[in-house]
């Protein structure tokens, strides 16, 4: 089975080598895996590092994460597409678990969660101790897939049938996509499929929570897609 692993990246020379190494070390039994780094105008060595690990590189304009994900989806040639982020490492069984779940009847989208090994209070504690329970509750009680962009997979043709990712969304593009995928099939949350990301967003401090609360209100309550993107910490 052909699988495309897509990694959006912008000035990620500090992390992307570890990400690509973890993907190269995956259990690929029965899988034909290619890696596509969507390089959003990086000015550092992101492109060179990606090529050195055997990844293909798609150079696109730096127009936001929704745009980058959509360009990667269009370029992908796998039956299944999996996304992770350029500051994330994945476990050896990452793809196998996504593929197994996607092969179940009527499943169109799968997602797991993430933890951080570094970072400051309160972000570090929220991600590692509160978020896992909140994701379980939102999925199983509210029926809302709060899908992490660094840990999800789906059938490519099903994604294209709903138009893919919203290119204009600067944040929540992954959640927005998962919600729309839920309308055409089953979305599976695998709470025990965990990837490890950097804790760099903790540098935003309490501002992270204020911004996310505002963004959630705008997206879910007033149905706005004019959302403020993540603060850039590199």
CORMO-V943166 format. One record per residue. RES is the residue in one small letter. PHI is phi in degrees with one decimal (none if undefined). NEAR is the number of other C-alpha atoms within 10 Angstrom. Layout:
res->RES phi->PHI near->NEAR
res->RES phi->PHI near->NEAR
This chain:
res->x phi->none near->12
res->x phi->-85.3 near->13
res->x phi->-124.5 near->23
res->x phi->-107.4 near->23
res->x phi->-102.5 near->23
res->x phi->-114.1 near->29
res->x phi->-130.5 near->29
res->x phi->-68.9 near->27
res->x phi->-149.2 near->27
res->x phi->-145.2 near->24
res->x phi->51.7 near->18
res->x phi->-112.6 near->22
res->x phi->-59.5 near->21
res->x phi->-71.4 near->14
res->x phi->-116.5 near->20
res->x phi->-64.4 near->26
res->x phi->-60.6 near->20
res->x phi->-65.4 near->17
res->x phi->-60.7 near->21
res->x phi->-67.4 near->25
res->x phi->-62.7 near->14
res->x phi->-65.5 near->16
res->x phi->-71.6 near->23
res->x phi->-63.4 near->17
res->x phi->-92.8 near->12
res->x phi->-64.5 near->16
res->x phi->-74.1 near->14
res->x phi->-109.0 near->17
res->x phi->-55.0 near->10
res->x phi->78.2 near->9
res->x phi->-119.3 near->13
res->x phi->-108.8 near->11
res->x phi->-107.1 near->19
res->x phi->-121.5 near->19
res->x phi->-116.8 near->22
res->x phi->-123.1 near->22
res->x phi->-95.8 near->26
res->x phi->-92.0 near->30
res->x phi->-91.2 near->24
res->x phi->-86.8 near->22
res->x phi->77.1 near->17
res->x phi->-60.1 near->18
res->x phi->-107.8 near->12
res->x phi->-106.4 near->13
res->x phi->-96.2 near->13
res->x phi->-52.6 near->24
res->x phi->-62.0 near->26
res->x phi->-64.2 near->12
res->x phi->-64.9 near->18
res->x phi->-59.0 near->26
res->x phi->-64.3 near->14
res->x phi->-66.7 near->11
res->x phi->-95.9 near->17
res->x phi->86.3 near->14
res->x phi->-81.0 near->20
res->x phi->-82.9 near->16
res->x phi->-124.1 near->21
res->x phi->-109.0 near->17
res->x phi->-87.6 near->17
res->x phi->-132.0 near->15
res->x phi->-67.1 near->12
res->x phi->-82.0 near->14
res->x phi->-123.6 near->14
res->x phi->109.3 near->19
res->x phi->-70.9 near->27
res->x phi->-62.8 near->22
res->x phi->-62.3 near->23
res->x phi->-63.0 near->26
res->x phi->-63.1 near->24
res->x phi->-66.5 near->20
res->x phi->-65.1 near->20
res->x phi->-64.5 near->25
res->x phi->-60.7 near->25
res->x phi->-62.7 near->12
res->x phi->-84.0 near->14
res->x phi->-61.6 near->20
res->x phi->-120.1 near->15
res->x phi->-83.7 near->19
res->x phi->-64.0 near->14
res->x phi->-113.1 near->25
res->x phi->-117.1 near->27
res->x phi->-120.3 near->28
res->x phi->-114.6 near->24
res->x phi->-139.8 near->22
res->x phi->-105.9 near->24
res->x phi->-78.2 near->28
res->x phi->-117.2 near->22
res->x phi->-129.6 near->23
res->x phi->-115.1 near->26
res->x phi->-114.9 near->25
res->x phi->-73.1 near->15
res->x phi->-58.8 near->15
res->x phi->-96.0 near->13
res->x phi->-54.4 near->22
res->x phi->-68.7 near->26
res->x phi->-58.7 near->16
res->x phi->-70.9 near->14
res->x phi->-63.3 near->24
res->x phi->-62.9 near->21
res->x phi->-58.3 near->10
res->x phi->-67.9 near->21
res->x phi->-68.2 near->21
res->x phi->-79.9 near->11
res->x phi->-70.3 near->11
res->x phi->-56.4 near->9
res->x phi->65.6 near->11
res->x phi->-81.9 near->18
res->x phi->-115.4 near->26
res->x phi->-150.8 near->32
res->x phi->-131.6 near->25
res->x phi->-150.6 near->26
res->x phi->-118.2 near->25
res->x phi->-129.9 near->24
res->x phi->-146.4 near->23
res->x phi->-129.1 near->20
res->x phi->-124.1 near->17
res->x phi->-98.7 near->10
res->x phi->-136.1 near->14
res->x phi->114.7 near->17
res->x phi->-109.2 near->14
res->x phi->-68.0 near->12
res->x phi->-96.1 near->13
res->x phi->-58.4 near->23
res->x phi->-56.0 near->20
res->x phi->-72.3 near->15
res->x phi->-64.0 near->14
res->x phi->-62.8 near->18
res->x phi->-84.5 near->14
res->x phi->-117.7 near->12
res->x phi->-97.8 near->12
res->x phi->-58.0 near->15
res->x phi->-55.0 near->17
res->x phi->-69.3 near->11
res->x phi->-65.2 near->13
res->x phi->-64.9 near->21
res->x phi->-62.1 near->19
res->x phi->-65.9 near->14
res->x phi->-65.3 near->13
res->x phi->-75.9 near->16
res->x phi->-85.8 near->11
res->x phi->-98.8 near->9
res->x phi->-92.5 near->10
res->x phi->69.3 near->13
res->x phi->-117.3 near->17
res->x phi->-83.8 near->27
res->x phi->-85.9 near->22
res->x phi->-84.4 near->26
res->x phi->-76.9 near->21
res->x phi->-63.0 near->25
res->x phi->-88.7 near->27
res->x phi->-157.7 near->27
res->x phi->-149.5 near->25
res->x phi->-149.4 near->26
res->x phi->-166.2 near->24
res->x phi->-76.9 near->20
res->x phi->-60.4 near->22
res->x phi->-63.6 near->16
res->x phi->-65.1 near->17
res->x phi->-64.0 near->22
res->x phi->-65.1 near->13
res->x phi->-67.2 near->10
res->x phi->-103.3 near->13
res->x phi->92.8 near->12
res->x phi->73.1 near->21
res->x phi->-82.9 near->24
res->x phi->-75.2 near->18
res->x phi->-67.6 near->16
res->x phi->-94.5 near->15
res->x phi->-83.1 near->20
res->x phi->-91.2 near->18
res->x phi->-161.6 near->19
res->x phi->69.4 near->25
res->x phi->-62.3 near->24
res->x phi->-73.0 near->23
res->x phi->-66.3 near->17
res->x phi->-56.5 near->19
res->x phi->-64.3 near->22
res->x phi->-63.3 near->27
res->x phi->-62.5 near->18
res->x phi->-71.3 near->16
res->x phi->-65.8 near->22
res->x phi->-61.7 near->17
res->x phi->-76.7 near->11
res->x phi->-116.8 near->16
res->x phi->176.1 near->14
res->x phi->-82.1 near->16
res->x phi->-112.2 near->25
res->x phi->-109.9 near->21
res->x phi->-101.3 near->21
res->x phi->-107.2 near->17
res->x phi->-67.0 near->14
res->x phi->-97.5 near->10
res->x phi->-100.2 near->18
res->x phi->-115.6 near->18
res->x phi->-109.1 near->20
res->x phi->-114.3 near->20
res->x phi->-114.4 near->21
res->x phi->-72.5 near->19
res->x phi->-99.2 near->17
res->x phi->-63.7 near->17
res->x phi->-68.1 near->17
res->x phi->-65.5 near->20
res->x phi->-63.9 near->16
res->x phi->-77.6 near->16
res->x phi->65.2 near->14
res->x phi->-66.9 near->12
res->x phi->-59.9 near->12
res->x phi->-58.4 near->17
res->x phi->-72.6 near->14
res->x phi->-64.8 near->11
res->x phi->-66.0 near->17
res->x phi->-68.8 near->17
res->x phi->-65.5 near->12
res->x phi->-63.3 near->13
res->x phi->-63.3 near->20
res->x phi->-62.0 near->16
res->x phi->-61.4 near->13
res->x phi->-64.1 near->15
res->x phi->-74.8 near->16
res->x phi->-87.2 near->10
res->x phi->-96.4 near->9
res->x phi->-104.4 near->9
res->x phi->59.1 near->10
res->x phi->-91.1 near->12
res->x phi->-113.1 near->18
res->x phi->-88.3 near->13
res->x phi->-112.1 near->18
res->x phi->-78.9 near->14
res->x phi->-76.4 near->15
res->x phi->-65.8 near->16
res->x phi->-68.3 near->12
res->x phi->-84.7 near->10
res->x phi->-117.0 near->9
res->x phi->-127.1 near->11
